Amino acid sequence: MNDELLKIDYHRLSDFQEPLTISREVLVKIGKHAWNVFPLEAFGYLLGRDTDNTIYAALPCSKTANWYKFEDRWHGIERDIDQAIATAKLFDLSVIGCYASCDIFGIANTSFYPLPPVIEKANLSFWIYYQSICCSSCSTASLFFKDTRLIRGEDYLISPGKRCSKYINQKRILQGWCQLHGLIDYSNKPLSTDLSTVDCYVEVKNR
């Protein structure tokens, strides 16, 4: 997964004494969620611990209803935050961020993809934008802490193995999540496919 497709003047993150570590299976899960629902957009939560500066798991949550309308982008994140917090507590973790997929290439800051009020309300500091470009091999994941895009190798590291800890299992966490949340809809079938109006087409071309 290529994190350095864009050459942008990022600022070095000063909030951490040590780089953040993100589980490799977190990125794999986000990518699978994104491409399963594509061209719809995927959304979910990031679970971790502030004490050890690590993101351990991803919880798939929701998707947009249509690929040409975006008013409902964050509805699932806002709706299910309490269930996500409850799931995290089952595994002695916290909800520390969220993720979203899109086909916008080169997201350098949050103004490209406005965040919902729940981010501040729940004190979520991290988010990942998975940019679905061409295919999974060409896609890229951009990691942010607050308003700062993080640099791989300096601000964050990806675990060399599948997981950051043998005691924290993404699959087991997903089972707990589904018991509280219900089964995740991984289909890419939109709720509506009415493309009969010109406005819908113009919105896609100009977003």
Long-range contacts (C-beta under 8 A, 24 or more apart in sequence): 1-27, 1-31, 1-139, 1-140, 1-141, 2-138, 2-140, 3-140, 3-141, 3-142, 3-143, 3-152, 4-152, 5-105, 5-106, 5-140, 6-106, 6-108, 8-106, 8-108, 8-149, 10-148, 10-149, 10-150, 10-151, 11-148, 12-151, 12-154, 12-155, 13-145, 13-148, 13-150, 13-151, 13-154, 13-155, 15-145, 16-53, 16-155, 18-53, 19-53, 19-153, 19-154, 19-155, 19-156, 19-157, 20-53, 20-54, 20-55, 20-126, 20-143, 20-145, 20-150, 20-155, 20-156, 20-157, 21-53, 21-54, 21-55, 21-156, 21-157, 21-158, 21-159, 21-164, 22-54, 22-55, 22-143, 22-156, 22-157, 22-158, 22-159, 22-164, 23-54, 23-55, 23-56, 23-57, 23-158, 23-159, 23-162, 23-163, 23-164, 23-168, 23-170, 24-158, 24-159, 24-160, 24-161, 24-162, 24-163, 25-57, 25-162, 25-163, 25-170, 26-55, 26-56, 26-57, 26-58, 26-170, 27-128, 27-141, 27-158, 29-57, 29-58, 29-60, 29-170, 30-58, 30-99, 30-101, 30-128, 30-130, 30-141, 31-130, 31-136, 31-139, 31-141, 33-58, 33-60, 33-101, 33-186, 34-101, 34-130, 34-132, 34-139, 35-132, 35-136, 35-139, 36-186, 36-187, 36-188, 37-63, 37-101, 37-186, 37-187, 37-188, 38-101, 38-103, 38-132, 38-188, 39-67, 39-103, 39-132, 39-188, 40-64, 40-65, 40-66, 40-67, 40-188, 40-190, 41-67, 41-70, 41-73, 41-100, 41-101, 41-102, 42-99, 42-100, 42-101, 42-130, 43-73, 43-74, 43-76, 43-77, 43-98, 43-99, 43-100, 43-101, 44-77, 44-98, 44-99, 45-77, 45-81, 45-84, 45-88, 45-95, 45-97, 45-98, 45-99, 46-95, 46-96, 46-97, 46-98, 46-99, 46-126, 46-127, 46-128, 47-84, 47-87, 47-88, 47-91, 47-93, 47-94, 47-95, 47-96, 47-173, 48-93, 48-94, 48-96, 48-97, 48-126, 49-92, 49-93, 49-94, 49-96, 50-94, 50-96, 54-164, 54-165, 55-96, 55-97, 55-126, 55-164, 56-93, 56-163, 56-164, 56-165, 56-168, 56-170, 56-173, 57-91, 57-93, 57-168, 57-170, 57-173, 57-174, 58-99, 58-170, 59-84, 59-87, 59-173, 59-174, 59-177, 59-181, 60-174, 60-184, 60-186, 61-181, 61-184, 63-185, 65-190, 65-191, 65-192, 66-190, 66-191, 66-192, 66-193, 67-190, 67-204, 68-195, 68-200, 68-201, 68-203, 68-204, 69-200, 69-203, 70-207, 73-100, 73-116, 74-100, 74-115, 74-116, 74-118, 77-116, 77-118, 78-116, 78-117, 78-118, 80-181, 81-118, 81-122, 83-177, 83-180, 83-181, 84-177, 84-181, 85-122, 86-180, 87-173, 87-176, 87-177, 87-180, 87-181, 90-176, 91-168, 91-172, 91-173, 91-176, 93-168, 93-173, 95-122, 95-124, 96-124, 96-125, 96-126, 97-124, 97-125, 97-126, 97-127, 97-128, 98-124, 98-127, 98-128, 99-127, 99-128, 99-129, 99-130, 100-127, 100-128, 100-129, 100-130, 101-129, 101-130, 101-131, 101-132, 102-129, 102-130, 102-131, 102-132, 103-131, 103-132, 103-133, 104-129, 104-131, 104-207, 105-131, 105-133, 106-131, 107-131, 107-142, 108-149, 109-147, 109-149, 110-144, 110-147
